[in-house]
Amino acid sequence: MDFLSVIDSTWYWAALALLAGCTIQTAVGFGMALIAAPIIVMVNPLWVPYVLTVTALVLSVSNAWNQRHDIQWQQLVPPMITRIPGTVFGTWILALIAMQWLQVIVAGMVLLTIFVTMRIKPFASTPVNMGIAGFVSGITGTTTSIGGPPMALVMQHSEGKHARANLSIYFVFSCIMSLIGYMWAGLMSQEQWVVSLTMVPVAYLGFYLGKLLRPWVDNRFRPVLLLTCGGSAVVALLNVFLW
């Protein structure tokens, strides 16, 4: 299988979703999977979470290197440790779950994240809370590629530049853990690897566009992001019922 054989109308829809997601994540620190997963799970559910995880790894490496001087390494030790058992549990779930239920989980995770973000006060960034968030992120990130919200919730008190940098390097670690889990369980096919590699330029373009947006990111941007995520989740749920 070559690169050109996977580029069709489905690929273009997935690429547009990933471009939007990569741009958002670079600008605000997380959100790629929130934007892209509900769309990609409709056009080709077999690409979720694998293509998103590879794309997120490329994007996170770029973001982490760009913001490397703002990373707070000590704060990231607990979630990186608890991410490992979360990944194992998530891989086990992913090997058992049906694709239709995966759509429900993706949409449900997006809607739950929006509800929690709007209704519950931010959690303090204590080692215990960071460890819990890392474990939950390991499960949700491995099964649906939506691993950012649990970590973002406990980092909301941090300064913007530190939150973005910490999330970026955490995503590098978590994506590597998820990919190891996928390969260990034999879940990724040749087609999924090829499609993932074709999305690398999309990740870099989203990284570039997101950097341009950073100076303009403020509180007014947050409702737009939540509305976009909510709309994508609702469409994904409707697609399940239409099936």
N, C-alpha and C positions, 0 to 999 in steps of 0.2 A: 504494500500500500504506500502511495506517495502523497506528497502534500496537496497537489492539485486535485486529487480524487475526492478529498473531503470538503472542498470549498464549493458550496451550493447555497441555495436560499436559506436553509437552516443555519449554515455556518455564519452567514451575514447577520442574521437576527441575533445569534449568540455573541458575535463580535461586537455588535452595537450595544448589547446589554452589558458586556464586560467593559467596553470603553467607558460607558457612563459610570459603572461601578468603580472602576479604577480611578477615574477622575474624582469622584466623591471621596473615596478612601484616602487619596493623597491630600485632598483639601482639608478634611475634617478628622482623619485618623482611622476611621473604620467605615464599613458600609458597602464594600464591594459586593459581597454575597447577598446582602439585603436587597440590593437593586437587581443583581444579575440572576440569582438563583431562581426566583419565581418565574422569570421569563424563559430561562434555559430549560427548566424542568418541564415547560410546556412544549417547546420546539423539539427537544430531544432529551428525555429524562435519563437516558443512559450516560449522558455527559456529566450528570450531577452525582456526587460532588467532585469527581476526578479532575475534569478540565478546570473547574473553578479553583481547586487547590493548587494546581501547577501555576496557573495565572497569578494567584495570590502570592505564591512564593516569589516569583519573578518581581512582582510589584513591591512586595515587602522588603526584599533585598535592596532594591533601589531606594525606597523611602528610608530604610534604616541607615544606609550609607550616607545619604544626603543629610540626615539629622543625627549622625553618630555622636556629636558632642553634647547632645541633650539627653542621652539615654541614662537612666538611673538604674544601674545594674543590680544594686542590692535589693531594690523593691521587687525585682522580677524573679528572684530565686524561688519563693514559695509557689507561684503559679506554674513555673517551668517544671517543678518537681511533680506537682499534682496533675499536670497535663498528661503525664505518661500513663497512669492508670486510667484516666479519662479516655485516652486514645484507644487503649486496649478494649475497654467496655464499648466504646463507639464502633470499633471495627467489628466486634461480635454482633452488635445490633444490625450494622449495615449488611453483613453477610446473610442475615435472615429475612430482611424486610422486603416487601414487594414494592415495585416502582410506584404504584398508585398511592400507597401509603406514604412513600417518600414525598410525593407532592403535598400531601396533607401536612406532613411534619414541617416541610419547608415553609409553607404558608402560615402554619400555626406558630412557628418560631418567630416569624416576622411580626405577626400581630401581637404576640405576647411581648416581644421586645418594645413595640410601640406603646403598649399599655403600661408596662413597667416604667418606661422612660417618662411618661406623662404623669403617672399617678403616684409613684413612690419616690421618696427623697433619695438622693444619691448616697450610696454606701461609702463608709470611710475606708481608706486604703490601708487597712491593718493587714499584717501578715496572714491572719486567719481568713479574713475576707478575700484576700488575694489568692490564697490557696484554694478556697471553695470555688471562686470564679474560674481558676485554672482547670479544676476538675470538670466543672459544668461545660466550660469552653471546649475541653477535650472531647466530650461526648457530642455536643452539638456541632462542633467544627468538623469532626470526622464523619458524622452521618449526613450532614447537610451543607457543610462548608461555611455555615453561619456560626463562627466561633468568637466573633468580636464583641457582641453586645454584653455578655457577662463581664468581660474585662473592662469594657468602656464604662460600665456602670460604676465600678469601684474606682475608676480613675477620673471621674468627673470633677473632683476637687483640685486636680493637678493643673498646673499652668499648661496652656495649650501646646506649647512647643514640647514640653516634657511628655504630655499624654500621647501626642502623635509619635514621638520617638520611641517611647516605651512600648506602645502598641505595635509599632512596626517591627521591632526586634523580637517581640513575643510571637508575632505572626510568622516570622521566619522559622523560629523554633517549632511552632505548632504545625505549620505546613509540612516541615520535614518529618515530624512525628507521624502525621496522618499518611504521608506517602509511604513511609516505612510500613505502616499498618496495612495499607492497600496491597503493597507488593508481597508482604508476608502472607496475606490471606488470598493472594492470586486474584484480586478483584479488578485490576486494570488490564484492558485489552490493548492490542496494538493500535486499533483505531483511536482509542481514547488518548494514547500517548501522542499519536500523530496530530490529532486535533489540538491537544494541549500545546504542542510546539508551534503550531500555526498561530496561536494566540499571543505568543511572546511579543511581537511588534505592537499588538493592541495594548498590552500592559505598559509598554514604554511610552506609547502615545498618551495613554491616560495619566501616566506619571507626569509627563510634561504639562498637560493641560491642568492637572490638579495643582501643580506648583504655582501656576499663574493665578489660580483662584484663591489661594491661601490668604492673601492680604484682604480679600473681600468677604471672608467667612465671618459671620457674626450671628447673633441670636435670631435674626430674621430668616436666616437660611435653614434653621432647624425645623420649623413647621413645614417648609416645602419638602425637605428630606423625608420627614415622617409621612406626609401625605403621599409622596411618590412610593414609598415603601408599602404603605397600606393599600394603595391601588394595585400594586403588583401582586400582593398577597391575595387580595380578593379575586383577581383574575385567575390566579393559580387554583384557588378553591373552586371557582366556577368550572374550570377545565376538568377537575376531578369528577364533578357531578355530570358534566356533559359526556364524559367517558362512560 
